Amino acid sequence: MVMREAVVWRWSHARHHSDTIIVGRDAEIALQRPLSVPGLILKFFNMPTFFKYFRSVLRHAAGKMTAEERTFIPETESGKLFLRARIYLAIYLGVIALAIATRSIIPLLFIGLPNIYGAWLMVVYGLTQHAGLAENVLDHRLNTRTVYMNPINRYLYWNMGYHIEHHMFPMVPYYNLPKLHELVKAYMPPAYNGLIAAYREIIPTLRRVAKDPNYYFERPLPPSPPQSETRQASQVIVSEAAPDADGWVEVCNLSLLLPGEVLRFEHRGKSYAIYRTWIGQLFASDDRCTHGNAHLSEGFLRGACIECPKHNGRFDIRTGAVLRSPPRVALKTYEARERDGRVLLKVG
Ligand code: FES
């Protein structure tokens, strides 16, 4: 039996999918670095998670959340979180009372203790997901494994062996993951042929990680699909025009860039994001988020703040300053202005 608080898990898992193995953001990194080998062995008996879980239930039953939980659980969910923790607590106290009243361990063998003596298989499956792979990368093919499994393991594990596919497209129901795998496998690193094949890589990798916390196993990636098979962003303007003597280049008619919108401008191999605020001011920055491989021109512009579509990092478009993590590096900004109904950019 899995003991997890539903509200916490729902939101931490959403974060796990959007920020997979991004240190400081992903609240579900199973193996934290530096790696402790005794700690890894204890995981098979759900230690120390078992005791952390009860501390967490008690904290929530008392109406408190940690600072970390507040970063991924919306404030509006707190009432539900606290109520359910009180219900869980009542159930556990009831089971303990029943065990004492009947002088029998049997109630605890059904609720509570299975999480210690029955946790090992979940760990065997779970470690195949990300253990020993790269941290802080955005390509799920580099931080996640897909492992072929026999029908029994597939049934018990709900097809989660197709874990790269599950991470990339979490809305695909588990029973359709094999079909999805067939569609995308040409663009994936080779899947592991069973649990043993996966552990032939995981065990030596973790032995090295225990000695060198920076080590990770690098997966070979197949070549990228041809350009014709990839999705093109809609608002893209491409220009090879030479800048004038002062470095200004024409982007487009002002009418193409509505207030409150942002577009992508490709100029001589460089990508810029051009912004027009609701009060008509023009700003420009690099289009690529400093955190990862995401186009800010596909993000959300609010006032003078652009929010990255990938992990919701925020930047001030006037200065490039980071307004919200995970980005840590400021964005490079450029001058943009309007002249005679045309948008101009000073390229750098
Ligand atoms: Fe992560 Fe932009 S790519 S916040």
Boltz pocket constraint, residues with backbone or C-beta under 6 A from the ligand:
constraints:
  - pocket:
      binder: B
      contacts: [[A, 289], [A, 290], [A, 291], [A, 292], [A, 293], [A, 294], [A, 308], [A, 309], [A, 310], [A, 311], [A, 312], [A, 313], [A, 314], [A, 325], [A, 326], [A, 327]]
      max_distance: 6.0
